[in-house]
Amino acid sequence: MLDEMQCNADGLENLFYVVIPILKPYPVEGVEENLQENILSEIGSLEGSYFVNDMEIKYKAMKNVDDYNHLTQELSPKRMDFNKMFVFRMTVSNLSHLLKMCNSSFAKHNILFTIYSDLPIFAYTLAYALAVYSDGIFDVDDFLTCHNNRLNKHKGLLNSFPYLHENDESLYRPSSEISLQKTLNWFFSIDDVIYACGKTALGKSLSVYSRMFSLFSGEEELFLSGLFSVIALEALYESNGSKKTLCEKVSSFLNIDKKECERDIKKIYDHRCSVAHGGFDLPFKFNANDGSNDFEKSFNKTLDSFEIGLRYLFKSYRKMIMQNKKELKFAYECL
């Protein structure tokens, strides 16, 4: 049965819904079917809360999605083979500090409008967390927010990460130390994610990371994401443009072989510098149908750089999530 409209002590209606279709992006091959199902099951069990402007918003995935057909039928996923539709019930509390300033029903309406305007943050943050947790094997499609029979559609967040699975089918390395719920909680605990202003090293890194999502997933987005993965990694480790500093910090935090790290960092830095200084033919100058030999060469270099940058970036985020870190500190400065 549908939930009854909930009200707080002041009679302010505070029940909202977010309806999100989850897509399996293509091309993704070699990912076990049961692994996909397990992640979808985790999405369907999400329950928690986060704060926006001192308001607590509680969310809970609804088990009986069929009860919300009047909402889900409003969405037409871009791809008919989408994985699953999810409905999240959102309730808002801790409004007393705002209600004290209200002396009219119009003012209360403005508070509701503010809350309603903030609801897309949930879908965006879920997209970011889901990509880190699953190595980008899922997309958040166009989604819906609802309050008191008012519906609003929002554009989804697609990513270019599936190209990496096509390039390296062994890319996905599930970690038993973290869960999707823990990953989402970590993202919501970072103010820079909620308010979209990167002030800390992690906030700046996540701000760049969020730019890897767009309405489309094609050659141009892949090229930009390849650059963003390197920039996000630099921002996280505060390398200040130094290959040596980045390598020292990455190899230390991730506890990986320094020579292997040096080789990888050199490759992504060389690619970034060649783009910045005009020595690289941008992929979107060409098209796979142009018959240009330069396209495949440029495309493969972009893929290699993207795969390395994103692999180190995701490994770093996951270890920070596992250790519940919000910043990285090193006992020395690299010269």
N, C-alpha and C positions, 0 to 999 in steps of 0.2 A: 504494500500500500504506500501511497505517496505520503510524505511527511506533511504534517499540518504546519501552517505558517507559525513561526516562532517569533515571540516578542520579548524584549527585555522588560525590566521593571517599569520603564517609562513608556511602554507601549510602542517602542520603535521596532519595526519589523526588521529582523536581522538574519533571515535565512536566504542564502544565495546558492546557485549551482554553477558549476563549470563542467561543460561536456567536452571531452577530448577524444578524437579518433587517433589511435596510434597506428602508424604505418611501418611496414618493413621496407626500408628503402632499397632500391636496386642500384647497382648490382651487389648482392651479398650472397656469396656461395660458400659452402664449406662450414657454415655455422650449424651446429646440431639442432635439430628440431626441438628436442626436449629442453635444450638450453634456452631457446626462444620462449617456449611455453612457461618455463620457470620464471623468467623475467616478467612476462605478462602477468603471471600470477602474483608476483611481488607488487606490480602496479595496482592490481585489484585489492591489495591488502593495506595500501598506504593510509595512515591515519596520524595526524599530529597537529601542530600549530606553528604559527610564525607571527611576527609583529611588524606592522606598518604604521608609522606615525603614532606610535604608542597604543595602537589598537591591536588586540589579539584576534587573529583569524584562525579558527579551527577548521580543519578539513578532514573528510573521511570518504573513502571510496565506497560507493554503493554496491552492494552485492547483486541486487536484482535490477540490472540495467533495463530489463524489459518493462519495468514499471514506469520508466521515463521515456517511453516511445514518443510522447508528445514533444519532447526536447530533441531526442536523437534524430528524429525524422527531419528536423530542420537543417541537418548537415548532410552534405554529399561529398564524401571523401574523394580526393583527386584521383585515387587509384581504387578500382573496385575490389582489388585483392588485399585491402587493408586488414590488419590483424584483428583489432578489437576496438570497441567503443567503451569509454569509461565515463562515469558520471561521479563527480565529487560534490558532496554537500558541504557548504561553507557557512559557518556561523561566526558572528562577530561579537566580541565581548570587550570589556574594559573601555566602555564608551563614556563613563561618568564625567571624565574631565572635559569631554566635548559637549556633553549634554548640559552641563552647568552654564555654558555660554549661550545656550539656545533659549530664546524666549518666544519662539513662534514655531508653528508647524512648518513654515517655509525653511527656517534654519535647520530643522531636523531633516527635512527633505534634502538639503544640501549635504548633510553628513552622509546620508545614504548614497547620494550620487558620488561622493568622494570614495566611499568604500567600493561601490560598483566599478568605478574607474580603476581601482587598484587590483581588481580580481585577475586581470590578464597576467599579473606578476606571477601568479601561481603556475600557470601553464608555461610561461617562459622559463621559470626556474626549474620546473620539472623537465623541460627539454634539455637544459644544460646539464642537469644531474644525470638524466637518463643516458645521455651521450657519453659522459665520463664513465659511468658504471658499465655500459654495454659496448664500449668502443664504437658508438654511433650506428648500431645495427637497427635502430628505430628512429622514426621521425614523429614529431607532433604536427598533425595536419591542422587545417583551419578549424577553429574551435568556437565554442559558444559560451557566453555568460548569461545568467538569467536571474532576475529578481522580480517577484510579484508580477509574473506574466510579461515582464519586459525582457525581450531577447536582444542580444547584441552579438554579432559575428565578428571574429577576429582572424587575421591571417596567421597561418601556421609558421613553424620554424623548421625549415629543411636544412640538411647538412650535406657536405661533400665527402664525409668520412667513408661511405661505402666503397668509393674508388680505391681506398687503401686495402680493403678486403679482397678486391679483385686483383690488386697488385701483390698481396701477401695474405694467403688464406689462413696462415697461422697467427695473424695479428692478434686476434681476440684471445686474451689470457685471463680467464675469470679468476677473481681473488676471493677466497673464502673468508678473508679477514673483515670484509665490509659487506654491507647489504645496500639495496637501493634506498631503503628508509634512512639508513645512516648517512648515505651520500646526500640525500635531499635535505636532511636536518643540517648537515654541514653547510650546504649552500645557503639555506635560510638564516643561518647564524651569522652570516657575513653582511654587514650593513652595505658594503660597496655593491653587492649583488642586488639588494632590494632597491637601493636608490640610484643605481647605475652611475656612480661617480667613483672612479678608481683613485683612491687617495693612498692606500697602503700598497706595498709591493704585490700582495696577493690580489687586492682589489683591482689594480692596474692590469695584472695578468688576466684575471677573469673578464674584465671589460673588453680586452682584445679578443679573448676566447669567444665571447658572445657574438663577436662580429663574424664568426665563421658560420653563422646560421643566416639563412635568407629565405626568400619566397621561392627561389629556384635553386636547383642543384645542377650546375653545368660546368663547362670549361672555365669560364671566367671566375666563377665562385671558387672552383678548385684552385686556380692560380692564386687568388687572394688568400684563401685559407692556408695555402702553403707558406706564404709570407707571414700571415698572422700567427701560425703555430710557432715560428721562430721568435717573433716579437714577444709573444706571450711568455715563452720560456725565458727570454732575456729579462723581461719585467719581473717575473717571479723570483729569479735568482739575483736580480740587481747587478748584472754583469757589467753595465756601463760600456757596452760595446767591445768588451775584451773576451776573445775566444778562450784565453787561458783561465780567466776568472770563472767563466761559465763552466768550462770543463772541470775545474777543480771542485766547484760547488756541487755540480750535478753528480759527479762520480762519488763524492763524499756522502751526499745525502741518500743517493740511491744504492750506494755500496756496490758499484759496478766497476769493471775493469777500466782503468784509466786510459790505456792505449786504445781500447775500443771506443771509449767516449771521445777521445781526441780525434779519432778518425771520423766519427759521425758529426761532431761539432764543426770540424773543418769543412765537411761537405755542405752542411746547411748554411754556414757562414759564406762560403764561396758562392753559393747560389744566390743568397740574399744580396751580397755585394755586386754580383754581376747584373742583377736586376736594377739595383740602386744607381749603378754607374753606367747604365746603358749598354752593357755587354751581353745582354740576353734578349733573344727574340721572344716577346711575350706570347703566350699561347693564344690569347684572343686576337692576335694579329692574323692567325691562321685558323683553319677549320679542318676537321678530319676529311671533309669532302673536297678540299682544295687541291689535293694531290701533291701537296708540298712535303718534301722530305723533312723540312724543318719542324713541321708540326709534331711528328712522333718524337723527335729528339727533344724538343722543348717540353712536350707533355710528360715524357718519362723522367726528365730532370726535375720537373715540378713534383711528380709523384714521389720520387725518392726523397726529396727534401721535406715534403709534407709528412711522409710516413715516419721519418726519423724525428722531426720536430714534435709531432703529435704523440708519438710513442713515449718520448721522454716527458712531455707535458702531462699526459694522462697518468704515467707512473708516479710523477711527482704529486699530482693532485690526490691520487689514491692513497699514497703513503701519508700525506697530510691528513686525509680523512680518517685513516686507520688510527693515527696518533692524535687526532683531534687538534691539529695545529692550525693556527691562523697566520703564522709567520715563520720564516726560516732564519735561524741564527747560526752563525759560524764562529768558531773560536779564533779565527785568524782572518786576515785580509790577504787576498792574493795580489802579488806584485806584478 
